[in-house]
Amino acid sequence: MNYCYRHRPDLTCRRQMDEPSMEQLQNELSSLQPSDQQSIAHFWSIFSAAPAKHRNLMLRGILTQCCFPQLSFLSAKVRELIKIDFLSTLPTELGLKILGYLDTTSLCKAAQVSRRWRNLADDNMVWQRMCEQHIDRKCTKCGWGLPLLERSRLLNEKRQLQLREANGHPPKRPLEDPLNDSPATKRLCPPLPWKHVYRERFKVGWAWKSGHFRTLTLSGHANGVMCLQFLGHTLMTGSYDSTIKIWNARTGSLTRTLNGHTSGIRCLQFDETKLMTGSLDSTLKLWDWNTGTCLRTFPAHSAGIASLHYTDRYVATGSMDRTIRVWDSLKKTTFLLRGHDDCVNSVRIDEPSRTLFSASEDFSMRLWDLEGGGMLRIFNGHVGPVTSLIVMPEGFEPAALTGEGESDSGSGSTNTTTAIHQYWKDESRPPPPRYIFSGALDATVRLWDVHYPHPPSPSAPVVDERRASLPPSNGPCCRTLFGHVEGIWALAADRLRLVSAGEDQLVKIWDPRSGVCERTFTGHQGPVSCVALADWAVAMGSSVEGGVTVLYFGE
């Protein structure tokens, strides 16, 4: 394409820059003697009338007559003259396509070139693509990942509206569910420009990356804190003092204290309306935490409850009596899963596949079928009690393993494409999640590929028909994370980071894809027994101090 506006009068890619230069040239020419003016003007006219081939020949001849100062002068001039405003010349669609390949820093610099460039660089389409590459995922090009934030903001807005209505102040507009993506909601809440969406998340992402945070200390429990959870800006904590406390995680203020259990609280989970707690008194309680009312108490086990998890359909609890109890609200039934030889420290339900993961002090993890109540797989590899288990969300994929020794013997690579349906026979439901992390008192965090196939083991003892078809128990551990010097008590994770807390009084932030430790937090005077992760903060509780520390990275 010819960008010369002298041959293409419709183009303006250099016209504004050339006009002042031409005016200066004419002024310098007019200051010469008339005879010199005529000679120079005649030479210009000959050059202007010459075809391109003759022009090149004339220029080559002139260059042979130039000395170094003149060549240097030409070099400096040409360097500026060959610069063109190509974005002003190209169609808008092509300009947006080009800017879409820039990183954030380059895009912001491009916006400072001119008004035309700024309009293109601030276009919603460009920043939407930037958000899609970085928000709630790690960009494959730059390695940056930004928090989602939207759910916590919407939950906080909904909570404020509910409180305003409860206090007798009706909302100024019809109360719509901020989580509902209906057309009515969209009309009430016009979408933000994508650049603004990216900017506010970039601030939080930068705080995580650079380690800039403010610290909140929540004091109120009379004994060690054993469990906690974020939901928006609400934080709940359960303690050995038999109470559950509800906090505003932004301000650090205590909202409410729930009493009812007769022994320590080992686990809790809550959503916008309900709270479930499991205690060493062997009971599971259901609460309306907005009012502080205990709705129901379930005598679930013969020993203390150490873990719980619920979804829309299922509730599962793991106990010190070595069993897992499951409630199925669809079938209105409850049943026990038996197989662990010690306390069940963690349970995680995957409702789409109707399966459950469990971790136990018998050094193993297990995958269970909630339809038939059978055990599908055993994961062995830890050499200490397994205290925590995290199921990674769909779409998570670890970075390719490099070097030898990162995988356990017999586990192979994470890049296997063999279908899990080699042992997953039910085609009517999806397979369980592929990747899980586990933490144990052997001071390691391990990443497991649940879908990794294993040939039948002829030497494996057959216990009964249900276990006869199981893959061998030396499970598919694809990576081991070392860094803690004492046992690990708790894990928390999202798509961007993995948090571990241990007996060594340390909390570590890891990149879950690569397994690299990005940051270590110190300062606790005792073991860190539990952690909770939000897009904008991490909370940690101690089993000795009775307090909770929140590292607030802002929103």
PADOVEX-312621 format. One line per 4 residues: for each residue z, y, x of C-alpha. Coordinates in Angstrom, 1 decimal, always signed. Layout:
Z Y X; ...
//
This chain:
+0.0 +0.0 +0.0; -1.0 +3.5 +1.3; +2.1 +5.7 +1.2; +0.4 +8.8 +2.6
+0.5 +11.5 -0.1; -2.4 +13.3 +1.5; -4.6 +10.4 +0.4; -2.5 +9.6 -2.7
-1.6 +13.0 -4.3; +0.3 +11.1 -7.0; +2.9 +10.0 -4.5; +5.8 +12.1 -3.4
+7.5 +9.8 -0.9; +7.4 +12.4 +2.0; +6.1 +15.6 +0.3; +9.6 +17.3 +0.1
+10.3 +16.6 +3.8; +6.8 +17.6 +5.0; +6.6 +21.0 +3.2; +9.2 +22.8 +5.4
+7.6 +21.4 +8.6; +4.1 +22.7 +7.5; +5.6 +26.1 +6.8; +7.2 +26.2 +10.3
+4.0 +25.1 +11.9; +2.0 +27.9 +10.2; +4.6 +30.5 +11.4; +4.3 +29.3 +15.0
+0.5 +29.3 +14.8; +0.4 +32.9 +13.5; +2.5 +34.1 +16.5; -0.4 +33.1 +18.9
-3.4 +35.1 +20.0; -6.3 +35.1 +17.5; -8.5 +33.2 +20.0; -5.9 +30.5 +20.4
-5.4 +30.3 +16.7; -9.1 +29.7 +16.2; -9.2 +26.9 +18.8; -6.2 +25.1 +17.4
-7.4 +25.5 +13.8; -10.8 +24.2 +14.8; -9.3 +21.1 +16.5; -7.2 +20.4 +13.4
-10.2 +20.7 +11.1; -12.2 +18.3 +13.3; -9.4 +15.8 +13.3; -8.8 +16.2 +9.6
-12.5 +15.5 +8.8; -12.8 +12.5 +11.1; -12.6 +9.0 +9.7; -9.6 +6.8 +10.5
-11.4 +5.0 +13.4; -12.3 +8.3 +15.1; -8.8 +9.7 +14.6; -7.3 +6.7 +16.4
-9.7 +7.2 +19.3; -8.9 +11.0 +19.5; -5.1 +10.2 +19.5; -5.5 +7.7 +22.2
-7.3 +10.2 +24.3; -4.7 +12.8 +23.7; -1.9 +10.4 +24.7; -3.6 +9.7 +28.0
-3.4 +13.4 +28.8; +0.3 +13.7 +27.8; +3.1 +13.9 +30.4; +6.5 +12.3 +29.9
+8.2 +15.3 +28.3; +5.4 +15.5 +25.7; +5.5 +11.8 +25.1; +9.3 +12.1 +24.5
+8.6 +14.9 +22.1; +6.1 +12.8 +20.2; +8.5 +9.9 +20.1; +11.2 +12.0 +18.5
+8.8 +13.5 +16.0; +7.2 +10.2 +15.0; +10.5 +8.5 +14.6; +11.3 +11.0 +11.8
+7.7 +11.2 +10.3; +7.4 +7.4 +9.7; +10.5 +7.4 +7.5; +9.6 +7.4 +3.8
+11.5 +7.4 +0.5; +10.1 +4.0 -0.6; +12.5 +3.7 -3.6; +10.9 +6.9 -5.1
+7.5 +5.3 -4.7; +8.2 +1.8 -5.9; +8.6 +0.8 -9.6; +12.2 +1.0 -10.7
+12.3 -2.8 -11.2; +11.4 -3.4 -7.6; +13.8 -0.8 -6.4; +16.7 -2.5 -8.3
+15.6 -5.9 -6.9; +15.8 -4.5 -3.3; +19.2 -2.9 -3.8; +20.4 -6.2 -5.3
+20.3 -7.7 -1.8; +22.7 -5.2 -0.3; +26.4 -5.7 +0.3; +29.0 -3.4 -1.3
+29.3 -1.1 +1.7; +25.5 -0.7 +2.1; +25.1 -0.1 -1.6; +27.6 +2.7 -1.6
+25.9 +4.3 +1.4; +22.6 +4.1 -0.3; +24.0 +6.0 -3.2; +24.6 +9.0 -0.9
+20.9 +9.3 +0.2; +19.6 +11.2 -2.8; +19.9 +11.6 -6.5; +17.2 +9.1 -7.1
+18.8 +6.6 -4.8; +22.2 +7.2 -6.5; +20.8 +6.5 -9.9; +19.3 +3.3 -8.7
+22.4 +2.3 -6.7; +24.7 +2.9 -9.7; +22.5 +1.0 -12.1; +24.5 -1.5 -14.3
+22.1 -4.3 -13.4; +22.8 -4.0 -9.7; +26.6 -4.0 -10.1; +26.5 -6.8 -12.7
+24.8 -9.0 -10.1; +27.5 -8.0 -7.5; +30.2 -8.9 -10.0; +28.6 -12.3 -10.7
+28.6 -13.1 -7.0; +32.2 -12.2 -6.3; +34.5 -12.2 -9.3; +36.5 -15.4 -9.7
+34.6 -17.1 -6.9; +34.0 -16.8 -3.2; +30.6 -15.3 -2.3; +28.5 -17.7 -0.3
+27.0 -14.9 +1.8; +30.0 -12.6 +2.7; +33.0 -14.9 +1.9; +34.6 -12.3 -0.3
+36.1 -13.3 -3.7; +37.6 -10.9 -6.3; +40.2 -11.6 -9.0; +39.2 -12.0 -12.6
+41.9 -9.7 -14.0; +40.4 -9.4 -17.5; +42.6 -12.0 -19.2; +45.9 -10.6 -17.9
+44.8 -7.1 -19.0; +43.8 -8.3 -22.5; +47.0 -10.2 -22.9; +49.0 -7.2 -21.8
+47.2 -5.0 -24.3; +47.7 -7.5 -27.1; +51.4 -7.8 -26.2; +51.8 -4.0 -26.4
+50.1 -3.8 -29.8; +52.4 -6.6 -31.1; +55.5 -4.8 -29.9; +54.3 -1.5 -31.4
+53.7 -3.2 -34.7; +57.1 -5.0 -34.6; +58.9 -1.6 -34.0; +57.3 -0.1 -37.1
+54.5 +1.8 -35.4; +51.2 +0.5 -36.8; +48.3 +0.5 -34.4; +45.9 +3.3 -34.6
+43.1 +0.9 -35.2; +42.8 -2.5 -36.8; +44.6 -5.1 -34.7; +41.9 -7.3 -33.2
+42.6 -10.2 -30.9; +41.6 -8.8 -27.5; +40.7 -12.4 -26.4; +38.3 -12.7 -29.2
+34.8 -11.8 -28.1; +33.6 -10.8 -31.6; +31.1 -8.0 -32.3; +33.9 -6.1 -34.0
+36.0 -6.2 -30.9; +33.1 -5.1 -28.7; +32.5 -2.1 -31.0; +36.2 -1.1 -30.7
+36.2 -1.7 -26.9; +33.0 -0.5 -25.4; +32.3 -2.4 -22.1; +33.1 -0.7 -18.9
+30.3 +0.0 -16.4; +29.9 -2.9 -14.0; +30.5 -0.6 -11.0; +33.9 +0.3 -12.5
+34.7 -3.4 -13.1; +33.8 -4.2 -9.5; +35.8 -1.3 -8.1; +39.1 -2.0 -9.8
+38.9 -5.7 -8.8; +37.8 -4.7 -5.2; +41.1 -2.8 -4.9; +43.1 -5.8 -5.7
+41.0 -8.1 -3.6; +41.3 -5.7 -0.6; +45.1 -5.7 -1.0; +45.1 -9.5 -0.9
+42.9 -9.6 +2.1; +44.7 -6.8 +4.1; +48.2 -7.9 +3.0; +49.1 -4.6 +1.3
+51.7 -5.2 -1.4; +54.9 -4.0 -2.8; +57.9 -6.2 -3.3; +60.0 -6.7 -6.4
+63.3 -8.6 -6.4; +64.4 -10.0 -9.7; +68.1 -10.8 -9.7; +70.0 -12.3 -12.7
+70.2 -16.1 -12.4; +73.6 -17.5 -11.3; +72.0 -20.5 -9.6; +68.8 -21.6 -7.9
+65.5 -20.9 -9.6; +63.5 -24.1 -10.1; +60.4 -23.1 -12.1; +58.5 -20.0 -13.0
+55.2 -18.9 -14.6; +53.0 -15.8 -15.1; +51.2 -14.8 -18.3; +49.7 -11.4 -18.0
+52.6 -9.2 -16.8; +55.2 -11.5 -18.3; +57.1 -13.7 -15.9; +59.4 -16.5 -17.0
+61.9 -18.3 -14.8; +64.1 -21.4 -15.3; +67.2 -22.1 -13.3; +69.9 -24.5 -12.5
+72.2 -22.2 -14.5; +70.6 -23.7 -17.7; +69.0 -20.4 -18.7; +65.4 -19.1 -19.0
+64.8 -15.5 -18.3; +61.9 -13.4 -19.4; +60.8 -10.5 -17.1; +58.4 -7.7 -17.0
+56.7 -8.5 -13.7; +55.4 -5.0 -13.2; +58.7 -3.2 -13.6; +61.1 -6.0 -12.7
+63.1 -5.4 -15.9; +64.8 -8.3 -17.7; +63.4 -8.6 -21.3; +65.4 -11.6 -22.7
+67.6 -14.5 -21.7; +67.3 -17.8 -23.5; +70.3 -20.2 -23.8; +70.4 -23.7 -25.2
+70.1 -26.3 -22.6; +73.2 -27.9 -21.2; +71.9 -28.5 -17.7; +69.5 -27.1 -15.2
+65.9 -26.2 -16.2; +63.4 -28.0 -14.0; +60.1 -27.1 -15.7; +58.6 -24.7 -18.2
+55.3 -23.6 -19.7; +54.4 -20.9 -22.1; +51.6 -19.1 -23.8; +51.3 -16.1 -26.1
+53.6 -17.5 -28.8; +55.5 -20.6 -27.7; +57.5 -21.8 -24.7; +58.4 -25.4 -23.7
+61.2 -26.2 -21.3; +62.3 -29.4 -19.7; +65.8 -29.9 -18.5; +68.1 -32.2 -16.5
+69.9 -32.8 -19.9; +66.9 -35.1 -20.7; +65.6 -32.9 -23.5; +62.5 -31.0 -24.2
+62.8 -27.7 -26.1; +60.2 -25.7 -28.0; +60.9 -22.0 -28.3; +59.5 -18.9 -30.0
+60.0 -16.8 -26.9; +59.0 -13.5 -28.7; +62.1 -13.8 -30.9; +64.3 -16.1 -28.6
+64.6 -18.8 -31.2; +64.7 -22.5 -30.3; +62.4 -24.2 -32.8; +63.0 -27.8 -32.0
+64.6 -30.1 -29.5; +63.1 -33.5 -28.4; +65.3 -36.2 -26.8; +62.4 -37.3 -24.6
+63.9 -39.4 -21.8; +66.9 -41.4 -20.6; +67.2 -39.2 -17.5; +66.4 -35.6 -16.6
+62.9 -34.1 -17.2; +61.3 -33.0 -13.9; +57.9 -31.9 -15.1; +55.9 -31.0 -18.1
+52.4 -29.9 -19.2; +50.8 -29.2 -22.6; +47.4 -28.5 -24.0; +46.2 -28.0 -27.5
+46.4 -31.7 -28.3; +48.8 -33.3 -25.8; +52.3 -32.7 -24.4; +53.4 -34.7 -21.4
+56.7 -34.9 -19.5; +57.6 -36.6 -16.3; +61.2 -37.8 -15.8; +63.7 -39.0 -13.3
+63.6 -42.3 -15.3; +60.2 -42.9 -13.6; +58.2 -42.7 -16.9; +55.8 -40.2 -18.4
+56.1 -39.5 -22.1; +53.0 -38.2 -24.0; +52.8 -36.7 -27.5; +49.4 -36.8 -29.2
+49.3 -34.2 -32.0; +46.0 -35.4 -33.3; +47.1 -39.0 -33.8; +50.8 -38.0 -34.5
+52.0 -40.6 -31.9; +54.1 -40.7 -28.8; +54.0 -43.2 -26.0; +55.2 -43.9 -22.5
+53.2 -44.4 -19.3; +55.0 -46.7 -16.8; +54.0 -47.5 -13.2; +55.7 -45.0 -10.9
+58.7 -46.3 -8.9; +60.6 -43.0 -8.7; +61.0 -39.6 -10.3; +57.7 -38.1 -11.7
+57.6 -34.6 -10.2; +54.4 -33.3 -11.6; +52.0 -34.0 -14.5; +48.7 -32.4 -15.4
+46.6 -33.1 -18.5; +42.8 -32.8 -18.6; +42.1 -32.7 -22.3; +38.2 -33.0 -22.3
+38.4 -36.3 -20.4; +41.6 -37.3 -22.1; +43.2 -38.2 -18.7; +46.5 -37.3 -17.0
+47.4 -36.9 -13.3; +50.9 -37.5 -12.1; +52.7 -37.2 -8.8; +55.9 -39.0 -7.9
+58.6 -39.4 -5.3; +57.3 -42.9 -4.7; +54.7 -41.2 -2.4; +51.8 -41.7 -4.8
+49.7 -40.0 -7.4; +48.1 -41.7 -10.3; +45.3 -41.1 -12.8; +46.0 -42.2 -16.4
+43.8 -42.8 -19.5; +45.4 -41.1 -22.5; +43.2 -43.0 -24.9; +44.3 -46.5 -24.0
+47.5 -45.7 -22.0; +46.2 -47.5 -18.9; +46.3 -46.5 -15.3; +42.8 -45.7 -13.8
+43.5 -45.0 -10.1; +46.3 -44.8 -7.5; +46.1 -42.2 -4.7; +48.1 -43.1 -1.6
+48.2 -41.2 +1.6; +51.3 -39.1 +1.7; +54.2 -40.4 +3.7; +56.9 -38.5 +1.8
+57.7 -37.8 -1.9; +54.9 -35.9 -3.7; +56.4 -32.9 -5.3; +53.5 -30.9 -6.7
+49.9 -31.5 -7.9; +47.2 -29.0 -8.8; +44.0 -29.7 -10.6; +41.2 -27.4 -9.4
+39.0 -25.7 -12.0; +35.4 -26.8 -12.7; +33.0 -25.3 -10.2; +35.3 -25.5 -7.3
+33.7 -27.1 -4.3; +35.3 -27.3 -0.8; +33.4 -26.2 +2.3; +31.7 -29.0 +4.2
+34.0 -30.8 +6.5; +33.4 -30.2 +10.2; +34.6 -32.3 +13.0; +36.1 -35.7 +13.0
+39.6 -36.5 +11.9; +39.8 -34.2 +8.9; +39.2 -37.1 +6.5; +41.4 -40.0 +6.3
+40.0 -43.4 +7.3; +37.9 -44.8 +4.6; +37.7 -41.6 +2.5; +34.3 -40.4 +3.7
+32.7 -37.1 +3.0; +33.3 -34.9 +0.0; +29.5 -34.6 -0.5; +29.1 -38.0 -2.1
+26.8 -38.0 -5.1; +27.7 -41.4 -6.4; +28.8 -41.1 -10.0; +32.4 -41.6 -11.0
+31.1 -43.7 -13.8; +31.1 -46.7 -11.4; +34.6 -47.1 -12.7; +34.6 -44.6 -15.5
+33.1 -46.7 -18.3; +33.5 -44.3 -21.3; +30.2 -42.4 -21.6; +31.5 -40.6 -24.8
+33.7 -38.2 -22.7; +33.3 -36.4 -19.4; +34.9 -37.7 -16.3; +38.2 -36.2 -15.1
+38.2 -33.1 -12.8; +36.8 -33.9 -9.3; +39.3 -32.2 -6.9; +43.0 -32.0 -6.8
+45.5 -30.7 -4.3; +48.9 -32.3 -3.7; +52.0 -31.2 -1.7; +54.7 -33.5 -0.4
+57.9 -33.6 +1.6; +55.8 -34.9 +4.6; +55.0 -31.1 +5.1; +51.3 -31.5 +4.3
+49.0 -30.4 +1.6; +46.1 -32.7 +0.8; +42.8 -32.3 -1.0; +41.5 -35.3 -2.9
+38.1 -36.2 -4.3; +38.9 -38.0 -7.6; +35.2 -39.0 -8.0; +34.9 -40.7 -4.7
+33.8 -44.3 -5.3; +35.3 -47.3 -3.6; +34.0 -50.9 -3.5; +36.3 -53.5 -4.9
+38.9 -54.7 -2.4; +39.0 -58.5 -2.2; +42.4 -58.4 -0.5; +44.0 -56.2 -3.2
+46.7 -58.1 -5.1; +46.0 -58.5 -8.8; +49.0 -57.5 -10.9; +47.4 -57.8 -14.3
+44.1 -57.4 -16.1; +44.3 -53.7 -16.4; +44.8 -53.1 -12.7; +42.4 -55.9 -11.6
+39.4 -53.6 -12.0; +41.0 -50.6 -10.3; +39.6 -49.1 -7.1; +41.8 -49.8 -4.0
+44.8 -47.7 -3.6; +43.9 -46.1 -0.3; +42.7 -43.0 -2.0; +40.0 -40.5 -1.2
+41.8 -37.8 +0.8; +39.1 -35.4 +2.1; +41.3 -32.9 +3.9; +44.8 -32.4 +5.1
+46.3 -29.0 +5.6; +49.0 -28.6 +8.3; +51.1 -25.5 +8.7; +54.5 -26.1 +7.2
+57.2 -27.5 +9.5; +59.3 -28.9 +6.6; +58.6 -30.4 +3.2; +56.5 -28.7 +0.6
+58.2 -28.1 -2.8; +55.6 -26.3 -4.9; +51.9 -25.4 -5.1; +49.9 -22.9 -7.1
+46.2 -22.3 -7.0; +43.2 -20.6 -8.6; +39.5 -20.4 -7.5; +40.2 -18.0 -4.7
+43.5 -19.1 -3.1; +46.1 -21.8 -2.8; +49.8 -21.0 -2.4; +52.3 -23.4 -1.0
+56.1 -23.1 -0.7; +58.4 -25.2 +1.4; +61.8 -26.3 +2.7; +61.1 -24.2 +5.8
+61.6 -21.0 +3.7; +57.9 -20.1 +4.1; +55.2 -19.3 +1.6; +51.6 -19.8 +2.8
+48.3 -18.5 +1.3; +45.3 -20.8 +2.0; +41.6 -20.6 +1.4; +41.2 -23.7 -0.8
+37.6 -24.1 +0.2; +38.0 -24.2 +3.9; +41.7 -25.1 +4.2; +42.4 -22.1 +6.5
+45.8 -20.5 +6.3; +45.2 -16.8 +5.6; +48.7 -15.5 +5.5; +52.4 -16.5 +5.8
+55.2 -14.8 +4.0; +58.8 -15.1 +5.4; +62.1 -13.6 +4.5; +63.8 -16.1 +2.2
+67.3 -17.3 +3.2; +66.8 -20.8 +1.8; +64.1 -23.2 +0.7; +61.4 -21.8 -1.6
+61.4 -24.2 -4.6; +58.7 -22.8 -6.9; +55.7 -20.4 -6.8; +53.5 -18.8 -9.5
+50.2 -17.2 -8.9; +48.4 -14.4 -10.8; +45.3 -12.5 -9.9; +47.4 -9.5 -8.8
+50.7 -11.1 -7.6; +52.5 -14.1 -6.3; +56.1 -14.9 -7.4; +58.5 -17.2 -5.5
+61.9 -18.6 -6.4; +64.6 -20.0 -4.2; +66.7 -23.0 -5.1; +69.6 -21.5 -3.1
+69.5 -17.7 -3.6; +69.1 -17.6 -7.4; +66.6 -14.8 -7.1; +62.9 -14.3 -7.5
+60.6 -12.3 -5.3; +57.3 -10.9 -6.6; +54.7 -9.7 -4.2; +52.7 -7.2 -6.2
+49.2 -6.5 -5.1; +48.4 -4.2 -7.9; +45.8 -4.1 -10.7
//
